[in-house]
Amino acid sequence: MDVITQEILDNMYLVFQPIVSIDDLETIVKYEVLVRSELKLKEGDKITLSPFDIFRCVDNSQVTSKVLDLTKKTLDELPDIVLSININIDDLLIKKTKKKIVKLSENYGNRLIFELIEKNELTQYKKVVREFIESVKYNNSKVALDDFGKSYSTFDPLLSFNFDILKIDEVISKNFEENLKKYYILDSLITLSKRLGYEVVIEYINNIEKIKLLEMNECPMYLQGFEIGKPITKKALYEKAYK
């Protein structure tokens, strides 16, 4: 492992983006875990690395392993918190990584949500994904289909897997109140989710006023976006928990 890769791994940390219920915008019910890192420049300055930057430099399994370790520590230190973690098909195809994810689920159960990114690879490995979903749901953890509506999304994952949560991407949700097609698609997905027994998380909500257009739907709905709450540091998370 080269020096830069090791430095990125050593300096990785988590930030936490709030997710709230549409019924109570003031109360945070869970947080999505997001990864960051810092890299020192020759001049002595530091730059913050986004997930995109990190995954360009560090192997996926190494990043996931570190995120799992940091998540475990956070769950131990904050016993009432619920965290949502992003994982991908590559994590499930590596036996050691998959075992570590399932072990975390065994230990923390309903305090964990695993977000699977909506990509074609999910349905190419149906047996692997189904076994994983069954394993973590047995431990009372939940599984979300993330980024639905992004790129070339299809309904195949909804037909193939038993998810608990559908996370709707900004491609559909962003400025939906200004676009009748987006509004109808979003409304239809919420109705479909209700019939399938899913919760819905609408991502990239940046205008609280637009939420009023959705409040008549009886599906369990949650909201996430910068106006709802920007990602916060672990220190800020502690302050919220113990204020």
Stockholm file with secondary structure:
# STOCKHOLM 1.0

chainA/1-243         MDVITQEILDNMYLVFQPIVSIDDLETIVKYEVLVRSELKLKEGDKITLSPFDIFRCVDNSQVTSKVLDLTKKTLDELPDIVLSININIDDLLIKKTKKKIVKLSENYGNRLIFELIEKNELTQYKKVVREFIESVKYNNSKVALDDFGKSYSTFDPLLSFNFDILKIDEVISKNFEENLKKYYILDSLITLSKRLGYEVVIEYINNIEKIKLLEMNECPMYLQGFEIGKPITKKALYEKAYK
#=GR chainA/1-243 SS CCHHHHHHHHTCEEEEEEEEETTEEEEEEEEEEEEEEEEECTTSCEEEECHHHHHHHSCHHHHHHHHHHHHHHHHHHCTTCCEEEEECHHHHHSHHHHHHHHHHHHHHGGGEEEEEECCHHHHHTHHHHHHHHHHHHHTTCEEEEEEETSSSCCSHHHHHSCCSEEEECHHHHTTGGGCHHHHHHHHHHHHHHHHHTCEEEECCCCCGGGGGGTTTCCSCEEECSTTTCCCBCHHHHHHHHHC
#=GC SS_cons         CCHHHHHHHHTCEEEEEEEEETTEEEEEEEEEEEEEEEEECTTSCEEEECHHHHHHHSCHHHHHHHHHHHHHHHHHHCTTCCEEEEECHHHHHSHHHHHHHHHHHHHHGGGEEEEEECCHHHHHTHHHHHHHHHHHHHTTCEEEEEEETSSSCCSHHHHHSCCSEEEECHHHHTTGGGCHHHHHHHHHHHHHHHHHTCEEEECCCCCGGGGGGTTTCCSCEEECSTTTCCCBCHHHHHHHHHC
//
